[in-house]
Amino acid sequence: MRIGQIVSGLLLAGLWMAAPPAKAQASAPLSPAQEKRVQDILRDMLKAHPELVEQALTDLETQRNDAAKAAILADGRHFAIGPKDAPVQIVEFFDYRCPYCKAAQGWMSNQARRRDVRLVFVEFPVLGPESEEASRAALAAQRQGRYLPFHEALMAHRGALDGPSIERLAKGAGLDIARMRKDMRDPAIDALLRANHERAASLRFNGTPAFVINGQSQEGFDPGALDRLAKPLKAASR
C-alpha cells in the first residue's frame, strides 16, 4: 500500500472517530479537534511504522528522477542523432575536458551507427571556465548545423582547451568564428546550461560522463555496464 493511500485512510478514520457518520460532511472543513485527532493518529502510525517515511521519500525521489529524465528527452534544444521513437534512448552528460568522456567517445560513435538508437548530447561543463567556453561554442555551432563535427573535434583534442584552441577547432569544423562568438553570448545558451546542471542535480550526477539509457542511470565510463543497458531490446528479452 502506498503512503498516499495510508494517509487517506487515516484521514477518513480521523473524521469517523471525530464525528458520527450521519452528520459528517465530506466537504466540511475539519474542526480544531478533528485536526488534532487526525494528527495524533498520523503521529502514532508513523512512530509504529517509520518505514513509511522512508518509502515516501524513495517514491518522491523516483518521481523527481523520472520527471528529469522525461524532460531531457522532450527538450528539443539538445543535439540528438537517431529517430525520436528509437527503442534504445541514450543520453550522455559530458564535459569536453573530461578524459573519461573522451574515452567514451568511441563507444558513443559505435552506438550512433545503430538504427535502433537515439543519442541525446547534454552539455554539462563542470571542470572550469574552459569547459564552459567549449560547451558554449558547441551550442553555438549547433545553430550553424556543425555541432557533430565540432563536438567530435573537441572530444579528439588533447591538451589545453583555451580560446585559441577552440577557435582553431571550430574553423576546422567549418564554423563562422565571428558568428559563433556572438551566439555564445546568447542568454538562451545560459538558460540551457542552467537547465542541464539542474537536471544533473536532480539525477544526483556529480561528475562526467553520466548516462541515462532507457531510464536507467549510469555514472562513469564502464563499457560493460553501458553495453548491457544499451543492448538491443530483442536480444535483451532472450
C-alpha positions as a Markdown table, in Angstrom:
| # | Residue | x | y | z |
|---|---|---|---|---|
| 1 | Met | 0.0 | 0.0 | 0.0 |
| 2 | Arg | 1.3 | 3.5 | -0.9 |
| 3 | Ile | 1.8 | 6.2 | 1.6 |
| 4 | Gly | -0.9 | 8.3 | 0.0 |
| 5 | Gln | -3.4 | 5.5 | 0.4 |
| 6 | Ile | -2.5 | 5.1 | 4.1 |
| 7 | Val | -2.8 | 8.8 | 4.8 |
| 8 | Ser | -6.2 | 9.0 | 3.0 |
| 9 | Gly | -7.3 | 6.1 | 5.1 |
| 10 | Leu | -6.1 | 7.7 | 8.3 |
| 11 | Leu | -7.8 | 11.0 | 7.4 |
| 12 | Leu | -11.1 | 9.1 | 6.9 |
| 13 | Ala | -10.6 | 7.3 | 10.2 |
| 14 | Gly | -10.0 | 10.6 | 11.9 |
| 15 | Leu | -13.2 | 12.0 | 10.6 |
| 16 | Trp | -15.1 | 8.9 | 11.5 |
| 17 | Met | -13.9 | 9.0 | 15.1 |
| 18 | Ala | -14.4 | 12.7 | 15.4 |
| 19 | Ala | -18.0 | 12.9 | 14.2 |
| 20 | Pro | -20.9 | 10.4 | 13.7 |
| 21 | Pro | -21.1 | 9.2 | 10.1 |
| 22 | Ala | -24.6 | 10.6 | 9.7 |
| 23 | Lys | -23.5 | 14.1 | 10.5 |
| 24 | Ala | -20.1 | 14.1 | 8.8 |
| 25 | Gln | -19.9 | 16.2 | 5.6 |
| 26 | Ala | -17.1 | 15.3 | 3.1 |
| 27 | Ser | -16.8 | 18.9 | 2.0 |
| 28 | Ala | -16.8 | 20.5 | 5.5 |
| 29 | Pro | -13.5 | 21.8 | 6.9 |
| 30 | Leu | -12.1 | 20.0 | 9.9 |
| 31 | Ser | -12.6 | 21.5 | 13.3 |
| 32 | Pro | -9.6 | 22.1 | 15.5 |
| 33 | Ala | -10.5 | 19.0 | 17.5 |
| 34 | Gln | -10.8 | 16.9 | 14.3 |
| 35 | Glu | -7.4 | 18.2 | 13.1 |
| 36 | Lys | -5.7 | 17.3 | 16.3 |
| 37 | Arg | -7.2 | 13.8 | 16.3 |
| 38 | Val | -6.0 | 13.2 | 12.7 |
| 39 | Gln | -2.5 | 14.5 | 13.6 |
| 40 | Asp | -2.4 | 12.2 | 16.6 |
| 41 | Ile | -3.4 | 9.2 | 14.5 |
| 42 | Leu | -0.8 | 10.0 | 11.9 |
| 43 | Arg | 1.9 | 10.6 | 14.5 |
| 44 | Asp | 1.1 | 7.3 | 16.2 |
| 45 | Met | 1.1 | 5.4 | 12.9 |
| 46 | Leu | 4.5 | 6.9 | 11.8 |
| 47 | Lys | 6.0 | 6.1 | 15.2 |
| 48 | Ala | 4.9 | 2.5 | 14.8 |
| 49 | His | 5.9 | 2.3 | 11.1 |
| 50 | Pro | 8.8 | 4.6 | 10.4 |
| 51 | Glu | 9.5 | 2.7 | 7.2 |
| 52 | Leu | 6.5 | 4.6 | 5.7 |
| 53 | Val | 8.5 | 7.8 | 5.8 |
| 54 | Glu | 11.5 | 6.2 | 4.1 |
| 55 | Gln | 9.2 | 4.7 | 1.4 |
| 56 | Ala | 7.5 | 8.1 | 0.8 |
| 57 | Leu | 10.9 | 9.7 | 0.3 |
| 58 | Thr | 12.0 | 7.0 | -2.0 |
| 59 | Asp | 8.8 | 7.4 | -4.1 |
| 60 | Leu | 9.4 | 11.2 | -4.2 |
| 61 | Glu | 13.0 | 10.7 | -5.4 |
| 62 | Thr | 11.8 | 8.3 | -8.1 |
| 63 | Gln | 9.2 | 10.7 | -9.3 |
| 64 | Arg | 11.7 | 13.5 | -9.5 |
| 65 | Asn | 14.2 | 11.4 | -11.4 |
| 66 | Asp | 11.6 | 10.2 | -13.8 |
| 67 | Ala | 10.5 | 13.8 | -14.4 |
| 68 | Ala | 14.1 | 14.9 | -15.0 |
| 69 | Lys | 14.7 | 12.1 | -17.5 |
| 70 | Ala | 11.5 | 12.8 | -19.3 |
| 71 | Ala | 12.3 | 16.5 | -19.5 |
| 72 | Ile | 15.7 | 15.8 | -21.1 |
| 73 | Leu | 14.2 | 13.6 | -23.8 |
| 74 | Ala | 11.5 | 16.2 | -24.5 |
| 75 | Asp | 13.9 | 19.1 | -24.6 |
| 76 | Gly | 14.4 | 19.9 | -28.3 |
| 77 | Arg | 17.4 | 22.2 | -27.5 |
| 78 | His | 19.8 | 19.2 | -27.2 |
| 79 | Phe | 21.5 | 17.9 | -30.3 |
| 80 | Ala | 20.4 | 14.4 | -31.0 |
| 81 | Ile | 21.0 | 11.6 | -33.5 |
| 82 | Gly | 18.5 | 8.9 | -34.4 |
| 83 | Pro | 14.8 | 8.6 | -34.6 |
| 84 | Lys | 12.7 | 10.0 | -31.7 |
| 85 | Asp | 10.9 | 6.7 | -31.3 |
| 86 | Ala | 14.0 | 4.6 | -31.3 |
| 87 | Pro | 13.7 | 1.6 | -28.8 |
| 88 | Val | 17.0 | 2.5 | -27.2 |
| 89 | Gln | 17.4 | 6.0 | -25.9 |
| 90 | Ile | 20.9 | 7.1 | -24.8 |
| 91 | Val | 21.5 | 10.4 | -23.0 |
| 92 | Glu | 25.1 | 11.5 | -22.2 |
| 93 | Phe | 26.1 | 14.3 | -19.8 |
| 94 | Phe | 29.7 | 15.2 | -20.7 |
| 95 | Asp | 32.5 | 17.8 | -20.3 |
| 96 | Tyr | 35.0 | 18.4 | -23.1 |
| 97 | Arg | 37.9 | 18.5 | -20.7 |
| 98 | Cys | 37.0 | 15.2 | -19.1 |
| 99 | Pro | 39.4 | 12.4 | -20.1 |
| 100 | Tyr | 36.7 | 9.7 | -19.4 |
| 101 | Cys | 34.3 | 11.5 | -21.7 |
| 102 | Lys | 36.9 | 11.4 | -24.4 |
| 103 | Ala | 37.4 | 7.7 | -23.7 |
| 104 | Ala | 33.7 | 7.2 | -24.1 |
| 105 | Gln | 33.5 | 8.9 | -27.4 |
| 106 | Gly | 34.4 | 5.7 | -29.3 |
| 107 | Trp | 31.6 | 3.9 | -27.6 |
| 108 | Met | 29.1 | 6.7 | -28.4 |
| 109 | Ser | 30.3 | 6.7 | -32.1 |
| 110 | Asn | 29.6 | 2.9 | -32.2 |
| 111 | Gln | 26.1 | 3.5 | -30.9 |
| 112 | Ala | 25.4 | 6.2 | -33.5 |
| 113 | Arg | 25.8 | 3.6 | -36.2 |
| 114 | Arg | 22.9 | 1.6 | -34.9 |
| 115 | Arg | 19.4 | 2.1 | -36.4 |
| 116 | Asp | 17.6 | 1.3 | -33.1 |
| 117 | Val | 19.3 | 4.0 | -31.1 |
| 118 | Arg | 18.7 | 7.7 | -30.4 |
| 119 | Leu | 21.6 | 9.6 | -28.8 |
| 120 | Val | 21.0 | 12.8 | -26.9 |
| 121 | Phe | 24.0 | 15.1 | -26.1 |
| 122 | Val | 23.8 | 17.1 | -22.9 |
| 123 | Glu | 26.4 | 19.8 | -22.4 |
| 124 | Phe | 27.4 | 19.6 | -18.8 |
| 125 | Pro | 30.6 | 21.7 | -18.2 |
| 126 | Val | 31.9 | 21.0 | -14.7 |
| 127 | Leu | 35.6 | 21.4 | -15.0 |
| 128 | Gly | 36.0 | 25.1 | -15.0 |
| 129 | Pro | 35.8 | 28.1 | -17.4 |
| 130 | Glu | 37.5 | 26.4 | -20.3 |
| 131 | Ser | 34.9 | 23.6 | -20.2 |
| 132 | Glu | 32.1 | 26.1 | -20.2 |
| 133 | Glu | 33.6 | 28.1 | -23.1 |
| 134 | Ala | 33.8 | 24.9 | -25.1 |
| 135 | Ser | 30.2 | 23.9 | -24.3 |
| 136 | Arg | 29.0 | 27.4 | -25.3 |
| 137 | Ala | 30.9 | 27.1 | -28.6 |
| 138 | Ala | 29.4 | 23.7 | -29.3 |
| 139 | Leu | 25.9 | 25.0 | -28.7 |
| 140 | Ala | 26.6 | 28.0 | -30.9 |
| 141 | Ala | 27.9 | 25.5 | -33.6 |
| 142 | Gln | 24.5 | 23.8 | -33.4 |
| 143 | Arg | 23.0 | 26.9 | -34.9 |
| 144 | Gln | 25.3 | 26.6 | -37.9 |
| 145 | Gly | 24.4 | 23.0 | -38.4 |
| 146 | Arg | 28.0 | 22.0 | -37.5 |
| 147 | Tyr | 27.5 | 20.6 | -34.0 |
| 148 | Leu | 28.6 | 17.0 | -34.6 |
| 149 | Pro | 31.9 | 17.6 | -36.4 |
| 150 | Phe | 32.8 | 20.3 | -33.9 |
| 151 | His | 31.8 | 18.0 | -31.0 |
| 152 | Glu | 34.0 | 15.2 | -32.3 |
| 153 | Ala | 36.9 | 17.6 | -32.8 |
| 154 | Leu | 36.6 | 18.8 | -29.2 |
| 155 | Met | 36.5 | 15.3 | -27.9 |
| 156 | Ala | 39.5 | 14.3 | -30.0 |
| 157 | His | 41.5 | 17.3 | -28.9 |
| 158 | Arg | 44.3 | 16.7 | -26.4 |
| 159 | Gly | 46.0 | 19.4 | -24.3 |
| 160 | Ala | 44.7 | 22.8 | -23.2 |
| 161 | Leu | 41.3 | 23.8 | -24.4 |
| 162 | Asp | 41.7 | 27.6 | -24.3 |
| 163 | Gly | 40.0 | 30.2 | -26.5 |
| 164 | Pro | 42.5 | 30.0 | -29.4 |
| 165 | Ser | 42.3 | 26.2 | -29.5 |
| 166 | Ile | 38.5 | 26.3 | -29.5 |
| 167 | Glu | 38.6 | 28.7 | -32.4 |
| 168 | Arg | 41.1 | 26.6 | -34.3 |
| 169 | Leu | 39.0 | 23.5 | -33.9 |
| 170 | Ala | 35.8 | 25.5 | -34.8 |
| 171 | Lys | 37.5 | 26.7 | -38.0 |
| 172 | Gly | 38.5 | 23.2 | -38.9 |
| 173 | Ala | 34.9 | 22.1 | -38.4 |
| 174 | Gly | 33.7 | 24.7 | -40.9 |
| 175 | Leu | 32.3 | 27.3 | -38.5 |
| 176 | Asp | 31.9 | 31.0 | -38.9 |
| 177 | Ile | 34.0 | 32.1 | -35.9 |
| 178 | Ala | 32.5 | 35.7 | -35.6 |
| 179 | Arg | 29.0 | 34.3 | -35.6 |
| 180 | Met | 29.9 | 31.6 | -33.2 |
| 181 | Arg | 31.4 | 34.1 | -30.7 |
| 182 | Lys | 28.3 | 36.2 | -31.0 |
| 183 | Asp | 25.9 | 33.3 | -30.4 |
| 184 | Met | 27.9 | 32.1 | -27.4 |
| 185 | Arg | 26.8 | 35.2 | -25.6 |
| 186 | Asp | 23.1 | 34.5 | -26.2 |
| 187 | Pro | 21.1 | 34.3 | -22.9 |
| 188 | Ala | 19.3 | 31.2 | -24.4 |
| 189 | Ile | 22.6 | 29.3 | -24.0 |
| 190 | Asp | 22.9 | 30.5 | -20.4 |
| 191 | Ala | 19.4 | 29.1 | -19.8 |
| 192 | Leu | 20.1 | 25.7 | -21.4 |
| 193 | Leu | 23.3 | 25.2 | -19.4 |
| 194 | Arg | 21.5 | 26.1 | -16.2 |
| 195 | Ala | 18.8 | 23.6 | -17.0 |
| 196 | Asn | 21.4 | 20.9 | -17.7 |
| 197 | His | 23.0 | 21.5 | -14.3 |
| 198 | Glu | 19.6 | 21.4 | -12.6 |
| 199 | Arg | 18.7 | 18.2 | -14.2 |
| 200 | Ala | 22.0 | 16.6 | -13.4 |
| 201 | Ala | 21.5 | 17.6 | -9.8 |
| 202 | Ser | 18.0 | 16.0 | -9.8 |
| 203 | Leu | 19.6 | 12.8 | -11.1 |
| 204 | Arg | 22.4 | 13.1 | -8.5 |
| 205 | Phe | 25.1 | 13.2 | -11.2 |
| 206 | Asn | 28.2 | 14.6 | -9.6 |
| 207 | Gly | 30.7 | 14.2 | -12.5 |
| 208 | Thr | 31.1 | 13.2 | -16.1 |
| 209 | Pro | 30.4 | 11.2 | -18.1 |
| 210 | Ala | 27.0 | 10.2 | -16.9 |
| 211 | Phe | 24.4 | 8.4 | -18.9 |
| 212 | Val | 20.7 | 7.7 | -18.9 |
| 213 | Ile | 19.8 | 4.7 | -21.0 |
| 214 | Asn | 16.2 | 3.8 | -21.3 |
| 215 | Gly | 15.5 | 5.4 | -18.0 |
| 216 | Gln | 18.5 | 3.7 | -16.2 |
| 217 | Ser | 21.3 | 5.9 | -14.8 |
| 218 | Gln | 25.0 | 5.0 | -15.1 |
| 219 | Glu | 27.8 | 7.2 | -13.9 |
| 220 | Gly | 31.3 | 6.9 | -15.3 |
| 221 | Phe | 32.6 | 5.2 | -18.4 |
| 222 | Asp | 32.1 | 1.4 | -17.8 |
| 223 | Pro | 31.8 | -0.2 | -21.3 |
| 224 | Gly | 30.4 | -3.4 | -20.0 |
| 225 | Ala | 27.7 | -1.7 | -18.0 |
| 226 | Leu | 26.8 | 0.6 | -20.8 |
| 227 | Asp | 26.7 | -2.3 | -23.3 |
| 228 | Arg | 24.2 | -4.2 | -21.0 |
| 229 | Leu | 22.0 | -1.1 | -20.7 |
| 230 | Ala | 22.1 | -0.4 | -24.4 |
| 231 | Lys | 21.6 | -4.0 | -25.5 |
| 232 | Pro | 19.1 | -4.2 | -28.4 |
| 233 | Leu | 15.7 | -5.0 | -26.9 |
| 234 | Lys | 15.2 | -8.2 | -28.9 |
| 235 | Ala | 18.5 | -9.6 | -27.7 |
| 236 | Ala | 17.8 | -8.4 | -24.1 |
| 237 | Ser | 14.5 | -10.3 | -24.0 |
| 238 | Arg | 16.0 | -13.7 | -24.9 |
